[in-house]
Amino acid sequence: MRRLGTVKNCTLDIDLSDVPKEMFKTKARKSDRALYKALTFKLIVRIEGARLVFSFECGGQEYGAVNAEY
């Protein structure tokens, strides 16, 4: 039986500077109680003809552009 793996298609870069700071929630990692910031978001992918268009949403609001590098 042939095993399937994953293949990197592209790299996405998102500028988070326009996202309001209050949308980032402070969390603590259980293993060592280190603090980190978490952000709930949606990455939307639309097909327009032969290309993929990516958008980034937080709280129902679209923020900035998503740059794809193939």
N, C-alpha and C positions, 0 to 999 in steps of 0.2 A: 504494500500500500504506500502510495506517495504522500509524503508529508508536505503540507502547505505552510508557508511562512508569511511574513509581512515584508513589504517592499516600500521604501520611502518614496513617496510620490512628489512631495514638495515640502518646503518649510514656510510656515506662516509667521509673520511678524506683526504684532499689534501694539499700537501706541496707547498705553493706559493713562496718560497724563490728563485726559479730559474726563475720566471717570471720577465722580465725586468721592472724596476720601471716606465719607461715611458708609459707602457701599462695601468697603473692605472691612471684614470682621476679624477681630483678633481672636486667635485660637491658641490652645496649648497642646503640644504633642504629649501624649501619655507616657511615652518611654522615658523622656528626660525633662519634661515640663518646659521645653523651649517654646517661646512664643513665635508665632508666624501670622501672616495676614492671609485670609482666604477671600476669594471673590467668586460669587455664583454668576455664571454668564452662559450665553448661548452663542455658538458659532454657526451661523446660517450659511448654507451653500446653495446657490441657485445655478441652474444650468441655463445659459443664454447662448443658443446656437452651439458652437463647438467649444465654448469656453466656460470655465467655472468662475462664478463671482462670489466672493466671501464677504460676509458682514459680521460685525461683533456687536452683541446686545447685552446690556445689563439692565435689569428692572424694566424691560419692555422698551428701553431707549437705545437707539443705535449710536455708538460712539466711534468716531474716526473711521479710518480705512484699514483694511487688512491687506498687506502686501504678500503675494505668493511668489516664491522663488523656486522654479522647477529645475 
